[in-house]
Amino acid sequence: MTMTSEEAERYLLSRELFGMRFGLDRMRRLMTALGHPERRFDSIHVVGTNGKSSTTRMISAILRLHGLRAGVYLSPHLVSYGERIRIDDADLDAAAFARAVQRTARAAELVEHSLADDELVTQFELLTAAAYSELGARGVDVAVIEAGLGGRYDATNVVPSKVQVLTSVGLEHTRWLGPTITDIATEKLAVVQEGATLVLGHGLHPDADAVAEAVAAQRGARIVRASGEPSVEVGAPGAFQPRNFALAEAAAEAYLGHLDSNAVAAAGAAIRIPGRLEVIAEDPITLIDGAHNAEGIAALVESLPEIIGDRHPVVAVLSILDDKDAAAMLATLLPACDALVLTSSQNPRALPPPTLQSLAGQLGGPPSEVVADPGAALRRARELAGSAHGPDGRAGAVVATGSIYLVGDLVRPAAQGRASIL
């Protein structure tokens, strides 16, 4: 019986119970069971702390406009799992996604027969294997693959990539990747292949740069350093997106050998990144941004004037997961805000809103309210921001940020139910 898209989503959600289990043995077995789809296309592997999804999409856009059939694997998604697998600038449709999950579920059953009794294929491994299976079946020339967490033991790290891209390195996921920039860079750069090309983002932390030099020397890899400025105008809003596009240019050139300026210009003009400085409503102007660490929040704050001008009040809707440095994120965001509405995403790792409110108060933040439901929190923030049609005729601005899961909750149709938490 053919699996429906709803059944595929339920099947994947059921796998959250198994959490994260690092290691590549299960993925390698899955690839064998599926006939090694990861070997049917060239790949570019993108790792880093911030900017991975944007850079991944941008690389794919440039390659596609050079006439290649390009695929993308992203994580996480905002509304549906199918967003994670893109072919020729389109999300995978629901029916094709369900078929890919069904193929992978059958392979997972075979693999699990050979594993220890308490060992099962994880949700992210299933998703990654389904992506590779579909990308291989669709005959893409090249796939741009965004790593999930880290690199060395991330499920994506079974592709024989020709180019690896390091966007940035910050202190995040220290529980799994290590306590220092050097530790984290070492884990991420474990994806570098023998004789490959490693493309480094502009302004990389010196400790991460030192690791990159050492790893490249050890593996005979060529290093390419991206400039901080792209060669073309970039349509995606945000002061940080030109830097991401410059990195994408360098990665695409490392793969292709040369770039066509007209194709690059077309890619730059057309690129938009869902969930990143995305305006979802007007009067008051309301935007969502998936920044989830202090560096991401800093990039958001830097770019806010470009989107909202001098509008006031600026009201932030905020949810942060418990494994993030909430104090650093708040310290960066609070000076740009006139009011806060603190809420929670569906993710059980979201910090309780009263905890965020207390922390914001300790940091000298603006007036704040707690509204537990994210949709209600957004409506309350819009009330606080005002409207051009209101009594004083002035509309401020609303920004919802702090977690990609909050952004997903705000854009997901209410009838769709619960989202993935991984």
Secondary structure, DSSP 8 states (H G I E B T S, - for coil): ----HHHHHHHHHHGGGG-----SHHHHHHHHHTT-GGGSSEEEEEE-SSSHHHHHHHHHHHHHTTT--EEEE-SS-SS-GGGGEEETTEE--HHHHHHHHHHHHHHHHHHHHTS-TT----HHHHHHHHHHHHHHHTT-SEEEEE-SSSSTT-TTTTS--SEEEE----S--HHHH-SSHHHHHHHHGGG--TT-EEEE-TT--HHHHHHHHHHHHHHT-EEEE--SS-SS---S-STTHHHHHHHHHHHHHHHHSS--HHHHHHHHHH---TTSSEEEETTTEEEE----SHHHHHHHHHHHHHHHTT-S-EEEEE--BTTS-HHHHHHHHGGG-SEEEE---SSTTB--HHHHHHHHHHTT---EEE-SSHHHHHHHHHHHH--TTSTT----EEEEES-HHHHHHHHS-GGG------
